[in-house]
């Protein structure tokens, strides 16, 4: 009998030690943030806390979303499946209606004894209409949820929009330099709640997700952040006059305001976007301060991602929903306490947001479900010169942005692959509605479409075969 009690006690002690050895996860998402950050080399945007997080871990310089729209991108990352597999290709579809039995990323942690909680926007929410609500959240994913709602929402009627007729705030350019403190903003309230969750759960393994609403339009932040970016410092994109001549009609988004937006308004919108980024940066600093104060840095993985990139005037484009680099590329950082040897380094390794799920399972020693389509990036964390991919795939269906008054903007499904040198894009079946090829070694801003150049015929054929292979992977029936 005594031996049984001793064995039981040893098992209990082993389980307790095992729980203490588990890595926690602080899972941080932003909405509509591109790579205009100090740590990515932007000349004027001030992001000292993103710089700080980059010093704690690895900065991925070539990370890409799998769909440049909020809901499809988030559903893809959180399920570990490509958008063609989730069948979520717009902001209206809830993934549980298309793949009801899928085990999500937080569910995996919850099933393994973690405390799992969400603050703010992780799954899709309409911004700003659904701030403070559940949006398309997935209740099965969480033990606890917080839907912050702050001054930016209360004073919504004071926000300036370039579309005064409809009053649209979330689908066009809109902004406000607001009075008050950071802690009165929705994201400031959210960070306060996330810190409380960290404090309450510090003695058990946790997966705490903090989802920022900014810098999604309306670009709202306290006035002090606007003061960091006086208008005379804002530089508009300088591009060739014939930049749009050689791109297929399907590649360009037909938003009515884009071609005639006055330069001052362009600068004001960019100023507000930068201010919103700096506001998020300060809130990130509060989270990192809390990790240090609670002595959680040495056993917590911090992962940061944006759901897609964002145009701020490049190619005469604003916002997202394209397959250009600005829309597909995302900021992505991982700080793992078990990879301190490589902390502070960056990697050129290609990565996709669908890789987040298997990477976190690998880092935390959990058995992932068999349906995952992504790849673990742990080899890259160990050696930033390593690579687990030869390409990154992004897709977009133009059905949500066809302007019926301009029939030259056709409906088409586009797929693009990004390699270390090339971006190759096809619109429609076999590229029937347009093909694009950009040489990022010599043309990183994608001004010159080389797809029809005779000297690049062999490159096009090679990339066409690669694209076929990648599309086959992304459309394969998932093993749910």
PATILO-580721 format. One record per residue: x negated, y, z negated of N, C-alpha, C in turn. Coordinates in steps of 0.1 Angstrom, whole numbers, padded with zeros to 4 digits, always signed. Atoms other than C-alpha are relative to their C-alpha. Example, Ala and Ser with C-alpha at 12.3 -4.5 7.8 and 13.67 -1.06 7.14 Angstrom:
<rs>
-0009-0012+0000-0123-0045-0078-0009+0012+0000+0009-0011+0000-0137-0011-0071+0008+0011-0008
</rs>
This chain:
<rs>
-0008-0012+0000+0000+0000+0000-0009+0013+0000+0009-0012+0001-0028+0024-0009-0007+0003+0013+0007-0002-0013-0045+0018+0024+0010+0007+0010-0010-0006-0009-0012+0027+0042+0001+0015-0003-0001-0014+0003-0010+0060+0023-0013+0008+0005+0013-0007-0005-0047+0068+0031+0001+0002+0015-0001-0001-0015-0041+0060+0068+0010+0011+0004-0010-0010-0003-0010+0082+0068-0006+0014-0002+0006-0013+0004-0029+0110+0051-0010+0004+0011+0010-0003-0010-0058+0107+0076+0007+0004+0014-0007-0003-0012-0033+0108+0105+0006+0015-0001-0005-0013+0002-0017+0139+0090-0011+0011+0001+0011-0009-0001-0050+0156+0086-0005+0001+0014+0004-0001-0014-0060+0147+0121+0009+0008+0009-0010-0008-0007-0028+0161+0135-0001+0014-0002+0002-0014+0004-0033+0193+0116-0012+0006+0006+0012-0005-0006-0068+0197+0128+0001+0001+0015-0002-0001-0014-0058+0189+0163+0008+0012+0004-0008-0012-0003-0031+0216+0162-0008+0012-0001+0009-0012+0002-0057+0241+0149-0010+0001+0011+0009+0000-0011-0080+0231+0177+0006+0004+0014-0007-0003-0013-0054+0238+0204-0002+0015+0003+0001-0013-0004-0058+0269+0224+0014+0007+0001-0012-0007-0002-0031+0295+0222+0000+0007+0014-0001-0007-0013-0019+0314+0253+0007+0013-0002-0007-0013-0001-0012+0351+0256+0001+0003+0015-0004+0001-0014+0005+0353+0290+0005+0014+0004-0004-0014-0002+0007+0389+0304+0002+0002+0015-0004-0003-0014+0025+0399+0336+0004+0014+0002-0004-0013-0003+0030+0432+0353+0008-0001+0013-0009+0000-0011+0055+0442+0379-0005+0010+0011+0004-0008-0011+0044+0456+0413-0014+0007-0001+0013-0006+0002+0008+0463+0403-0010-0005+0010+0010+0004-0010-0018+0463+0430-0014+0001-0007+0013+0000+0005-0056+0463+0426-0007+0013-0002+0006-0013+0002-0060+0500+0421-0003+0002-0015+0005+0000+0014-0078+0494+0387-0014+0003+0000+0014-0003+0002-0111+0506+0374-0008-0012+0002+0008+0012+0000-0123+0471+0370-0002-0006+0014+0001+0004-0014-0117+0465+0407-0006+0010+0009+0008-0009-0008-0137+0495+0417+0007+0013+0004-0007-0012-0004-0110+0522+0421-0008+0012-0005+0009-0011+0004-0128+0556+0420+0006+0009-0010-0005-0009+0009-0103+0575+0399+0010-0006-0011-0010+0006+0010-0078+0551+0381-0007-0004-0012+0007+0002+0012-0087+0549+0345+0007-0012-0007-0005+0012+0006-0082+0514+0330-0010-0007-0009+0010+0006+0009-0106+0508+0301+0004-0013-0006-0004+0013+0006-0086+0479+0287+0000-0011+0010+0002+0011-0010-0085+0460+0319-0015-0002+0002+0014+0002+0000-0122+0466+0320-0004-0009-0011+0003+0008+0012-0124+0452+0285+0004-0015+0002-0005+0014-0002-0103+0421+0294-0009-0007+0010+0009+0006-0009-0126+0416+0324-0013-0004-0006+0012+0003+0007-0156+0416+0301+0002-0013-0009-0003+0012+0008-0138+0389+0280+0000-0013+0008-0003+0012-0008-0133+0366+0309-0005+0001+0014+0003+0000-0014-0134+0362+0347+0010+0008+0008-0009-0008-0009-0120+0387+0372+0000-0007+0014-0001+0006-0014-0107+0371+0404+0002+0011+0010+0000-0011-0010-0114+0394+0433+0008-0004+0012-0008+0004-0012-0095+0373+0459+0011-0009-0004-0012+0008+0005-0063+0362+0442+0012+0006+0008-0011-0003-0009-0030+0362+0462+0013-0006-0005-0013+0005+0003+0007+0359+0456+0004-0009+0011-0005+0009-0010+0026+0333+0474+0013+0005+0007-0011-0007-0007+0055+0356+0483+0001+0014-0005+0001-0014+0005+0054+0394+0481+0013+0007-0004-0013-0005+0005+0088+0399+0464+0001-0006-0014+0001+0004+0014+0094+0397+0426+0006-0014-0003-0006+0012+0004+0118+0368+0422-0006-0012+0006+0007+0012-0006+0103+0343+0447-0014-0002-0006+0014+0002+0005+0068+0350+0434+0000-0005-0014-0001+0004+0014+0078+0346+0397+0005-0014-0001-0006+0014+0001+0099+0315+0403-0011-0010+0005+0011+0009-0004+0069+0300+0422-0010-0002-0011+0011+0002+0011+0043+0307+0395+0005-0008-0012-0005+0006+0012+0066+0296+0367+0004-0015+0001-0003+0014-0002+0075+0263+0383-0012-0008+0006+0011+0006-0006+0042+0256+0400+0003-0006+0014-0003+0004-0014+0058+0252+0434+0000+0012+0009+0000-0011-0010+0056+0272+0466+0015+0004+0003-0013-0005-0003+0086+0294+0476+0009-0009+0009-0008+0009-0009+0096+0270+0504+0005-0013-0008-0004+0012+0008+0098+0242+0477+0010+0004-0010-0011-0005+0009+0118+0263+0452+0012+0004+0007-0011-0006-0008+0140+0276+0480+0005+0013-0006-0003-0014+0005+0139+0310+0463-0008+0009+0009+0006-0009-0010+0132+0336+0490+0005+0014-0001-0004-0014+0002+0149+0367+0477+0003+0002-0015-0001-0003+0014+0158+0384+0445+0014-0004-0006-0013+0003+0005+0193+0370+0442+0002-0015-0005-0002+0014+0002+0187+0332+0439-0007-0004-0013+0005+0005+0012+0182+0316+0405-0005-0014+0002+0007+0012-0003+0157+0287+0407+0007-0012-0006-0008+0012+0006+0179+0264+0384+0011-0004+0009-0011+0004-0010+0205+0264+0412-0006-0008+0012+0006+0007-0011+0180+0250+0437-0008-0012-0004+0008+0011+0005+0157+0228+0416+0003-0001-0015-0005+0000+0014+0177+0223+0383-0009-0008-0010+0007+0009+0010+0155+0196+0368-0015+0004-0002+0014-0003+0001+0121+0213+0372-0004+0004-0014+0006-0004+0013+0099+0216+0341-0009+0013+0002+0008-0012-0002+0086+0252+0339-0012+0000-0008+0012-0001+0007+0053+0263+0326+0002+0002-0015-0002+0000+0014+0066+0274+0292+0006-0012-0006-0006+0013+0005+0087+0242+0289-0011-0010-0003+0010+0010+0003+0055+0222+0292-0007+0003-0013+0006-0003+0013+0040+0241+0263+0010-0003-0012-0011+0003+0010+0073+0238+0243+0000-0014-0003-0001+0014+0002+0074+0201+0248-0013-0006-0007+0013+0004+0007+0038+0199+0234-0001+0007-0014+0001-0005+0014+0047+0215+0201-0004+0015-0002+0003-0014+0001+0039+0251+0209+0012+0009-0003-0011-0010+0001+0060+0281+0198-0001+0008+0013-0001-0006-0014+0071+0296+0231+0010+0012+0000-0009-0012+0001+0085+0332+0233-0003+0009+0012+0001-0010-0011+0091+0359+0259+0004+0013-0005-0003-0013+0002+0091+0396+0257+0000+0007+0014-0001-0008-0013+0103+0417+0288+0001-0009+0012-0002+0007-0013+0101+0406+0324-0010-0010+0004+0008+0011-0005+0087+0372+0332+0006-0006+0012-0008+0003-0012+0114+0358+0354+0005+0013+0005-0004-0013-0006+0131+0383+0376+0011+0007-0007-0010-0010+0005+0150+0413+0364+0001+0011+0011-0001-0012-0008+0164+0441+0385-0005+0012-0008+0006-0012+0007+0144+0473+0376+0004+0012+0008-0002-0001+0015+0156+0496+0362+0014-0005-0004-0014+0003+0003+0192+0482+0364+0002-0010-0011-0002+0010+0010+0187+0452+0342-0010+0001-0012+0008-0002+0012+0162+0466+0317+0009-0001-0013-0008+0002+0013+0174+0455+0282+0010-0012+0001-0009+0011-0002+0193+0425+0297-0008-0013+0003+0007+0012-0003+0185+0389+0305-0004-0002+0014+0003+0002-0014+0184+0392+0343+0001-0015+0004+0000+0014-0004+0176+0358+0359-0010-0008-0009+0009+0008+0009+0158+0345+0328+0005-0014-0001-0003+0014+0001+0157+0308+0321+0000-0004-0015+0000+0003+0015+0169+0300+0285-0007-0012-0004+0007+0013+0003+0154+0265+0287-0015+0002-0003+0015-0002+0001+0119+0280+0288-0004+0005-0013+0005-0007+0012+0119+0298+0255+0007-0004-0013-0006+0001+0013+0125+0295+0218+0005+0013-0005-0004-0013+0004+0127+0332+0213-0002+0010+0011+0001-0010-0010+0133+0362+0236+0003+0013-0005-0003-0014+0004+0132+0399+0233+0001+0008+0013-0003-0008-0012+0147+0423+0259-0001+0015-0004+0002-0014+0004+0132+0458+0251+0008+0009+0009-0007-0011-0008+0150+0489+0262-0004+0013-0007+0005-0012+0006+0135+0523+0257+0004+0013+0007-0003-0013-0004+0135+0560+0265+0001+0001+0015+0000-0001-0015+0128+0555+0302+0014-0005+0005-0013+0004-0004+0161+0537+0304+0011+0009-0005-0010-0009+0006+0181+0560+0281+0001+0013+0008+0001-0013-0008+0170+0591+0302-0001-0002+0015+0001+0004-0014+0174+0574+0335+0006+0011+0010-0006-0010-0008+0196+0602+0348-0009+0012+0003+0009-0011-0002+0167+0626+0346-0012-0004+0010+0011+0004-0008+0144+0606+0369+0002+0005+0014+0000-0005-0014+0135+0621+0403-0001-0011+0010+0001+0010-0011+0142+0600+0434-0001+0008+0013+0001-0006-0013+0133+0608+0470+0013-0003+0008-0013+0004-0006+0168+0593+0478+0011+0006-0009-0010-0006+0009+0191+0618+0461+0015-0004+0004-0013+0003-0004+0221+0606+0481+0006-0012-0007-0005+0012+0007+0224+0571+0467-0004-0001-0014+0005+0000+0014+0204+0578+0435-0007-0013-0002+0007+0012+0001+0185+0546+0442-0014+0003-0007+0012-0002+0007+0156+0543+0417-0010-0012+0001+0009+0012-0001+0143+0507+0420-0004-0004+0013+0003+0004-0013+0143+0503+0457-0007+0011+0009+0007-0011-0007+0127+0536+0467-0011+0006-0009+0010-0006+0009+0101+0560+0453+0007+0010-0009-0006-0008+0010+0111+0576+0421-0009+0001-0012+0009-0001+0011+0093+0589+0390+0004+0011-0010-0002-0011+0011+0093+0610+0358-0012+0000-0009+0010-0002+0011+0066+0624+0335+0008+0003-0012-0009-0001+0011+0084+0619+0303-0006+0005-0013+0004-0004+0013+0083+0635+0269+0000-0012-0009-0001+0010+0010+0078+0614+0238-0013-0009+0000+0012+0009+0003+0054+0586+0227+0000-0013+0008+0001+0013-0006+0042+0554+0242+0010-0010-0006-0008+0010+0007+0061+0534+0216+0015+0002+0002-0015-0002-0004+0095+0549+0228+0003-0006+0014-0002+0005-0013+0090+0535+0263+0004-0015-0002-0004+0014+0000+0105+0501+0271-0012-0009-0002+0012+0008+0001+0070+0486+0276-0007+0002-0013+0006-0002+0013+0057+0502+0244+0008-0008-0011-0009+0007+0009+0087+0487+0225-0003-0015+0001+0002+0014-0002+0080+0454+0241-0014-0005-0006+0013+0004+0005+0043+0453+0231+0001+0000-0016-0002+0001+0014+0053+0461+0195+0007-0013-0004-0006+0013+0003+0076+0431+0196-0009-0012+0002+0010+0011-0003+0049+0409+0212-0010-0001-0011+0009+0001+0011+0025+0418+0184+0006-0006-0012-0007+0006+0011+0051+0409+0158+0001-0015+0002+0000+0014-0003+0054+0375+0175-0013-0007-0002+0013+0005+0003+0017+0370+0174-0003-0001-0015+0002+0001+0015+0016+0378+0137+0008-0011-0006-0008+0010+0006+0045+0355+0129-0004-0014+0004+0003+0014-0004+0031+0325+0149-0015-0003+0000+0015+0002+0000-0006+0328+0142-0004-0013-0006+0004+0013+0007-0006+0296+0121+0005-0012+0007-0004+0011-0009+0008+0274+0149-0004+0003+0014+0003-0003-0014-0001+0270+0185+0012+0008+0007-0010-0008-0006+0017+0296+0206-0003+0003+0014+0000-0005-0013+0025+0306+0241+0009+0012+0000-0008-0013+0000+0036+0343+0240-0002+0007+0013+0001-0006-0013+0045+0359+0272+0005+0015-0001-0004-0014+0000+0046+0397+0276+0001+0005+0014-0002-0004-0014+0061+0410+0308+0003+0015+0001-0002-0015-0001+0057+0447+0316+0009+0003+0012-0008-0005-0011+0082+0465+0338-0007+0010+0009+0008-0010-0008+0058+0492+0349-0012-0008+0006-0003-0013-0007+0044+0502+0373+0011-0001+0010-0011+0001-0009+0075+0491+0392+0007+0014+0000-0007-0012-0001+0094+0521+0405+0014-0001-0008+0006-0013+0001+0107+0543+0389-0013+0000-0009+0013-0001+0006+0072+0552+0379+0001+0010-0012-0003-0008+0011+0079+0565+0344-0011-0003-0011+0010+0001+0011+0052+0572+0317+0000+0013-0007+0002-0012+0007+0045+0598+0291-0009+0010+0007+0007-0010-0008+0032+0631+0304-0015+0000+0000+0014+0000+0002-0003+0626+0291-0007-0008+0011+0006+0009-0010-0009+0599+0317+0000+0007+0014-0001-0008-0012+0002+0622+0345-0012+0010+0001+0010-0010+0001-0023+0648+0333-0014-0006+0004+0013+0006-0004-0051+0623+0340-0003+0000+0015+0001+0001-0015-0044+0625+0377+0006+0013+0007-0005-0012-0007-0040+0661+0389+0001-0002+0015-0003+0002-0014-0027+0663+0424-0012+0002+0009+0012-0003-0009-0059+0677+0439-0010-0012+0000+0008+0012+0000-0076+0644+0429+0005-0012+0008-0006+0011-0007-0052+0622+0448-0003+0001+0015+0004+0001-0014-0065+0611+0482+0010-0009+0007-0009+0008-0008-0040+0599+0508-0008-0009+0009+0007+0008-0009-0050+0570+0530-0004+0007+0013+0004-0005-0013-0070+0580+0561-0001-0012+0009+0000+0012-0009-0063+0557+0590+0000+0005+0015+0000-0004-0014-0066+0557+0628+0014+0003+0005-0013-0004-0005-0038+0573+0647+0007-0012+0007-0006+0011-0007-0033+0541+0666+0001-0013-0008+0000+0011+0009-0032+0519+0635+0011-0010+0002-0012+0009+0000+0003+0505+0641+0002-0005+0014-0003+0004-0014+0000+0500+0679-0001-0015+0002+0003+0014-0003-0014+0465+0678+0006-0010-0010-0006+0010+0009+0008+0449+0651+0014-0004+0005-0014+0004-0004+0040+0429+0658+0011+0007-0007-0011-0007+0007+0073+0446+0650+0004-0007-0013-0004+0007+0012+0080+0419+0624-0009+0003-0012+0010-0002+0011+0049+0429+0604+0002+0013-0007-0001-0013+0006+0060+0464+0596+0014+0002-0006-0013-0002+0007+0087+0473+0571+0006+0013+0004-0007-0012-0005+0113+0497+0584+0007+0008-0011-0007-0008+0010+0120+0519+0554+0001+0014+0005-0003-0012-0008+0136+0551+0566-0008+0012-0005+0008-0011+0005+0115+0575+0544-0014+0001+0004+0014+0001+0000+0081+0563+0553-0008+0009+0010+0007-0008-0010+0072+0582+0584+0000+0015-0001-0002-0015+0001+0084+0616+0574-0001+0005-0015+0001-0004+0014+0075+0617+0537-0011+0012-0001+0010-0011+0001+0058+0651+0530-0012-0004-0008+0013+0004+0006+0022+0649+0519+0000+0003-0015+0000-0003+0015+0029+0666+0485+0008-0011-0007-0008+0011+0007+0056+0640+0477-0008-0013+0000+0008+0012+0000+0032+0613+0487-0010+0000-0012+0010-0001+0011+0006+0626+0463+0007-0001-0014-0008+0001+0013+0033+0630+0435+0003-0015-0003-0004+0014+0002+0044+0594+0440-0013-0008-0004+0012+0007+0004+0008+0581+0439-0005+0004-0014+0003-0005+0014+0001+0603+0408+0008-0008-0010-0009+0007+0009+0031+0587+0391-0003-0015-0001+0003+0014+0000+0021+0552+0401-0013-0002-0008+0013+0001+0008-0015+0557+0387+0003+0003-0015-0003-0003+0014+0000+0572+0355+0006-0012-0006-0007+0012+0005+0022+0541+0351-0010-0011-0003+0011+0010+0002-0009+0519+0355-0008+0003-0012+0008-0004+0012-0028+0538+0329+0008-0002-0013-0009+0002+0012+0002+0536+0305+0000-0015-0003+0001+0014+0002+0002+0498+0310-0013-0004-0006+0013+0003+0005-0035+0497+0304-0001+0003-0015+0001-0003+0014-0031+0514+0270+0008-0011-0008-0008+0011+0007-0004+0488+0260-0008-0013+0000+0009+0012+0000-0028+0460+0271-0010+0001-0011+0010-0002+0011-0053+0475+0247+0006-0002-0014-0006+0003+0013-0028+0473+0218+0001-0015-0002+0000+0014+0001-0024+0436+0226-0013-0006-0004+0013+0005+0003-0061+0430+0226-0005+0004-0014+0003-0004+0014-0065+0450+0194+0006-0010-0010-0007+0009+0009-0039+0427+0178-0007-0013-0001+0008+0013+0000-0058+0396+0189-0012+0001-0009+0012-0001+0008-0089+0409+0173+0003+0001-0015-0004-0002+0014-0072+0420+0141+0005-0013-0007-0005+0012+0005-0055+0387+0137-0009-0012+0001+0010+0010-0001-0087+0368+0144+0004-0012+0009-0006+0010-0010-0071+0350+0174-0009+0000+0013+0008-0001-0013-0097+0359+0201-0007-0013+0003+0008+0012-0002-0117+0327+0196+0008-0013+0003-0009+0011-0003-0087+0304+0201+0012+0003+0009-0011-0004-0009-0065+0322+0226-0005+0003+0014+0002-0003-0015-0065+0321+0264+0008+0012+0003-0008-0012-0004-0055+0355+0278+0000-0001+0016-0001+0000-0015-0042+0354+0314+0009+0012+0004-0007-0012-0005-0031+0385+0333+0002-0001+0015-0004+0001-0014-0013+0386+0366+0010+0010+0004-0011-0008-0005+0009+0408+0388+0007-0009+0010-0008+0009-0009+0037+0393+0408-0003+0001+0015+0005-0002-0014+0024+0408+0441-0007+0013+0000+0007-0013-0002+0005+0437+0455+0010+0011+0003-0009-0012-0001+0018+0471+0465-0007+0010+0010+0005-0010-0009+0014+0496+0493+0002+0014-0006-0002-0014+0004+0008+0533+0485-0004+0008+0012+0002-0008-0012+0008+0547+0520-0008-0006+0011+0008+0006-0010-0015+0523+0538+0009-0006+0011-0008+0004-0012-0003+0515+0574+0013+0007+0000-0013-0007+0001+0024+0541+0567+0010-0008-0008-0009+0009+0007+0039+0516+0543-0001+0003-0015-0001-0002+0014+0051+0519+0507+0007-0012-0006-0005+0012+0008+0059+0492+0481-0005-0013+0006+0004+0014-0003+0058+0455+0490+0006-0006+0013-0007+0007-0011+0073+0429+0514-0007+0001+0013+0008+0002-0012+0045+0427+0539-0010-0012-0002+0011+0009+0001+0018+0402+0547-0014+0006+0002+0013-0006+0000-0009+0427+0548-0007-0002-0014+0008+0002+0012-0037+0425+0522+0005+0008-0012-0005-0009+0011-0023+0454+0501+0012-0006-0007-0012+0006+0006+0009+0435+0495-0002-0014-0005+0002+0014+0004-0004+0400+0492-0010-0002-0012+0011+0002+0010-0035+0405+0470+0005+0006-0014-0005-0004+0014-0030+0408+0432-0012+0000-0009+0010+0001+0011-0051+0416+0401+0003-0013-0008-0002+0013+0007-0057+0384+0382-0013-0002-0008+0011+0002+0009-0079+0378+0351+0003-0011-0010-0002+0010+0010-0084+0349+0328-0012+0001-0010+0010+0001+0010-0103+0350+0295+0002-0012-0008-0001+0013+0008-0109+0316+0280-0011-0001-0010+0010+0001+0010-0127+0312+0247-0010-0011+0002+0009+0011-0002-0142+0280+0259-0009+0002+0013+0008-0003-0012-0159+0297+0289-0007+0014-0003+0006-0013+0003-0177+0326+0271-0013+0002+0008+0013-0001-0007-0209+0318+0290+0001+0008+0013-0002-0007-0013-0194+0332+0322+0009+0013-0002-0008-0012+0002-0175+0360+0305-0006+0013+0005+0005-0013-0006-0178+0394+0322-0004-0001+0014+0004+0002-0014-0185+0379+0356+0013+0001+0009-0011+0000-0009-0163+0381+0387-0002-0011+0010+0001+0011-0010-0156+0355+0414+0007+0004+0013-0006-0002-0013-0149+0357+0451+0008-0012+0004-0008+0012-0003-0132+0323+0449+0014+0003+0003-0014-0002-0004-0098+0323+0466+0009-0007-0011-0010+0006+0010-0069+0317+0442+0014+0005+0004-0014-0003-0002-0031+0317+0444+0007+0000-0013-0007+0000+0013-0006+0324+0417+0006-0013-0003-0005+0013+0003+0007+0289+0421-0010-0008-0008+0011+0007+0007-0026+0278+0406+0001+0003-0016+0000-0003+0014-0018+0294+0372+0005-0011-0009-0006+0011+0008+0004+0265+0359-0010-0011-0002+0010+0011+0002-0022+0237+0365-0012+0005-0008+0012-0005+0007-0050+0260+0352+0002+0000-0015-0003-0001+0014-0033+0266+0319+0001-0014-0006-0001+0014+0005-0025+0229+0315-0014-0006-0002+0014+0005+0001-0061+0221+0321-0008+0006-0011+0007-0007+0010-0075+0247+0298+0005-0005-0014-0005+0004+0013-0052+0236+0269+0001-0015-0002+0000+0014+0002-0056+0199+0275+0014-0007+0000-0013+0006-0001-0020+0192+0283+0002-0008+0013-0003+0007-0012-0006+0167+0308+0011+0007+0008-0010-0008-0008+0011+0187+0335+0010-0010+0007-0009+0008-0007+0042+0174+0353-0006-0003+0014+0006+0004-0012+0035+0156+0386+0004+0008+0012-0005-0007-0011+0053+0181+0408-0009+0012+0004+0007-0013-0003+0027+0209+0407-0007+0000+0013+0006-0002-0013+0015+0222+0440-0013+0007+0000+0012-0008+0001-0013+0244+0428-0012-0008-0005+0012+0007+0004-0049+0236+0417-0006+0007-0012+0006-0006+0011-0067+0241+0385-0012+0008+0004+0011-0009-0002-0091+0270+0385-0011-0001-0010+0010+0002+0011-0111+0257+0355-0014-0001+0006+0014+0001-0006-0141+0248+0378-0006+0014+0003+0005-0014-0003-0143+0285+0388-0003+0007-0013+0003-0006+0013-0142+0296+0351-0013-0005-0005+0013+0005+0004-0171+0273+0345-0012+0005+0009+0010-0005-0009-0190+0284+0376+0007+0009+0010-0007-0009-0009-0177+0316+0394-0005-0001+0014+0004+0003-0014-0197+0305+0425+0007-0012+0006-0007+0011-0005-0176+0274+0427+0014+0004+0007-0013-0003-0007-0143+0272+0447+0008-0012+0000-0009+0011-0001-0113+0250+0447+0010+0001+0012-0008-0003-0011-0097+0265+0478-0008+0005+0012+0006-0006-0012-0107+0272+0514+0009+0011+0006-0009-0011-0005-0077+0296+0519+0011+0003-0010-0012-0004+0008-0048+0314+0502+0011+0002+0009-0012+0000-0008-0013+0311+0516+0011+0009-0006-0011-0009+0004+0014+0338+0515+0011-0001+0011-0011+0000-0010+0048+0337+0532+0010+0011-0003-0011-0010+0002+0076+0362+0538+0010-0002+0011-0011+0000-0009+0110+0361+0554+0006+0014+0001-0004-0014-0001+0120+0395+0568+0015+0002-0002-0014-0002+0000+0157+0389+0563+0005+0011-0009-0004-0010+0010+0159+0412+0533-0003+0015+0005+0004-0014-0004+0144+0442+0552+0002+0003+0015-0003-0004-0014+0158+0442+0587+0010+0012+0000-0008-0012-0002+0173+0476+0596+0009-0002+0012-0009+0003-0012+0204+0469+0618+0000+0011+0010+0000-0011-0009+0200+0504+0633-0012+0000+0009+0012+0000-0008+0166+0495+0646-0003-0014+0004+0001+0014-0004+0168+0462+0665-0014-0005+0003+0014+0005-0003+0131+0462+0673-0007-0005-0013+0005+0006+0012+0125+0452+0636+0007-0014-0002-0007+0013-0001+0134+0415+0641-0001-0008-0013+0001+0010+0010+0142+0388+0616-0010-0010+0004+0011+0010-0002+0112+0364+0613-0005-0005-0013+0008+0006+0011+0095+0341+0589-0015+0001+0003+0015-0002-0002+0058+0349+0585-0008-0008-0010+0009+0007+0009+0030+0328+0571-0014+0006+0003+0013-0005-0002-0005+0341+0565-0010-0008-0009+0011+0006+0008-0038+0325+0554-0011+0010-0001+0011-0008+0002-0066+0344+0539-0012-0009-0004+0012+0008+0003-0101+0328+0540-0010+0011-0005+0010-0010+0006-0133+0344+0527-0003+0011+0010+0002-0010-0010-0136+0363+0560+0013+0005+0007-0011-0003-0009-0103+0362+0579+0013+0001-0007-0015+0001+0003-0066+0370+0575+0006-0004+0013-0007+0004-0012-0046+0351+0601+0015-0002-0003-0014+0000+0003-0008+0356+0603+0008-0004+0013-0010+0003-0011+0020+0341+0625+0014+0004-0005-0014-0003+0002+0055+0354+0627+0008-0008+0010-0008+0009-0008+0082+0330+0639-0007-0013+0004+0005+0013-0003+0078+0295+0652-0012+0001+0009+0012+0000-0008+0042+0290+0665-0005+0014+0003+0005-0013-0003+0036+0327+0663+0008+0007+0011-0008-0005-0011+0064+0334+0688+0004+0014-0001-0004-0014+0002+0072+0367+0672-0012+0009-0004+0012-0008+0002+0037+0379+0668-0011-0007-0008+0011+0006+0006+0002+0369+0657-0010+0012-0004+0010-0010+0004-0024+0389+0637-0013-0007-0005+0013+0004+0005-0061+0384+0630-0008+0012-0004+0008-0011+0005-0082+0407+0608-0013-0006-0006+0013+0004+0005-0119+0404+0601-0004+0008-0012+0002-0007+0012-0124+0413+0565-0015+0004-0003+0014-0004+0002-0162+0414+0567-0002+0014+0007+0003-0013-0008-0160+0443+0593+0012+0009+0000-0013-0008-0001-0124+0456+0589+0008-0003-0012-0008+0004+0013-0113+0452+0552+0013+0007-0001-0013-0006+0001-0084+0476+0557+0009-0004+0010-0009+0006-0010-0069+0456+0585+0005+0010+0010-0004-0009-0010-0069+0483+0612+0001-0006+0014+0001+0005-0013-0077+0462+0642+0004-0015+0001-0005+0014-0002-0057+0431+0652-0007-0006+0011+0009+0006-0010-0081+0408+0670+0007-0013+0006-0006+0013-0004-0056+0380+0677+0000-0003+0015-0001+0002-0014-0055+0386+0714-0014+0002+0007+0013-0002-0005-0092+0393+0718-0007-0013+0005+0005+0012-0005-0108+0367+0741-0012-0006-0008+0012+0005+0008-0140+0365+0720+0004-0007-0013-0004+0006+0013-0120+0353+0690+0010-0011+0003-0010+0011-0003-0099+0326+0708-0003-0012-0008+0003+0012+0007-0118+0298+0691+0003+0002-0015-0003-0003+0014-0114+0315+0657+0015-0001-0003-0015+0001+0001-0076+0318+0663+0004-0014-0001-0004+0014+0000-0074+0281+0671-0004-0007-0013+0004+0006+0013-0093+0271+0640+0009+0004-0011-0009-0005+0010-0072+0293+0618+0015-0005+0002-0013+0005-0003-0040+0281+0635+0001-0014-0006+0000+0014+0006-0049+0245+0625+0000+0001-0015+0000-0001+0014-0056+0256+0590+0014+0004-0005-0013-0004+0004-0023+0274+0588+0010-0011+0001-0010+0011-0001-0004+0244+0600-0002-0010-0012+0003+0009+0011-0021+0223+0573+0006+0006-0013-0004-0006+0012-0013+0248+0546+0015+0001-0001-0014-0001-0001+0023+0253+0557+0006-0014-0003-0005+0013+0003+0028+0215+0556-0001-0003-0015+0001+0002+0015+0016+0214+0520+0010+0008-0007-0009-0009+0007+0038+0243+0510+0015-0003+0002-0013+0003-0003+0069+0229+0526+0004-0015-0004-0002+0014+0003+0065+0193+0514+0010-0001-0012-0011+0002+0010+0094+0179+0493-0007-0002-0014+0006+0002+0013+0084+0183+0456+0004-0013-0007-0003+0013+0007+0082+0152+0434+0005+0003-0014-0007-0004+0012+0107+0163+0408+0006-0012-0007
</rs>
